[in-house]
Amino acid sequence: MNSITDAEVARSTEKLLPKWDEIPQEFRNGNLYTRVADAHLHDYPLPGVSISFLPGFENEGAGEALDRCITAHLNAFAVKHEHKMAAVGYMISKICKVTVV
């Protein structure tokens, strides 16, 4: 997450997006994590969820780093929308635990 530069946030990047065939099927079909990515992309709240960082990611500044990482990848136009949403949802699942409350 911390490798995302200001230029990548401004112009986008694909550098951390996994290839389509590396993304588990449950993310390709859509799930809670891809809904979080979609909410972030369209800037709307996702009520009724709790998001917590997984061990190793809960350091100070992790929220800002995650936001920068997600934003930079969601703004990428070089990959299909479905790939981008599945990949970002998968990335979120590797960093955070999202649960319905």
N, C-alpha and C positions, 0 to 999 in steps of 0.2 A: 504494500500500500504506500509506503513512504517513498517509493521510487518515482512516483508521479510528479512531473515538473509543472511549473506554472504554465508553460507553453502547451503542455498536453491537456491541461484543464481548459485552457482557452480554445485550443484547436481540435482536441480529441486525440485518442490513441486507441490502438487495438493490441498493444504489446502484451497485456496479461489475459486477453480473451483466449480460452481454450478453443481448439478446433471443434467443429460440430460433432464429429464422431467420438470426441472425448467427453462430451457432456452427457451425463446420465439421462435416460429416457424421461424420468419424472420431471426434469427441468424443461425438456423439449416440449412436453405436453402442458406445461404450466403448473405451478404450485404456489404455496404461500410465499416462497422466496422470490419467484418471478413477479408476483403481485406487488411485493415490496419494491422491486426494481421499477415496475410500471408506475407505481405511485411516485417514486422519486423522479422519474422522467417527466411525468405530467404535472409534478408539483402539487399533488393533493395528498391529504392525510390518509393514512390507512388505520382507521380506528379498530380497536379491539385486538391489538397485537402488542406483545412485549418483545423487545430486541435487547439481547445481552451479548457481550463479546465472549468468545470462546477463550480458554486459557491460552496465554501467550499474546493475546491481542488487546487485553484490557488496560493497557498503559495510558498515561495522560496524553491527550491529543489523538487518540485512536478514532474518536468520532469524526474529527475534522479530516483525518487521513482517509477514512473510509468514504466520506462524502466526496472528497476530491477524486478518489479512485473510481467510484461509481459514476460520477459526473463525466469524467474524462472518457470513460468507455461507453456510456450511454449516448454521448454525442457523436460517436463514430458513424460515418456513413458508408464506409467501404464494405461492411458486412450487412447481410439481410437483417431486417428488424427482428425476426424470430430467433435468429442465431444470437444477436446481441442481447435480447431479453433473457434467453435461456442461459447464456454464458454469464451475464451479470448476476442473475439469480443464483447460479452455481457458485460464483465467486463469493457472494454474500454468505452462502451456507458454509463456506470454508472458514469464515471469519466470525460469524455471529450465529446465535441460536434465536430463531424467531418462533414464538409460540402464540397461540390464540388465547386471549384472556377473557 
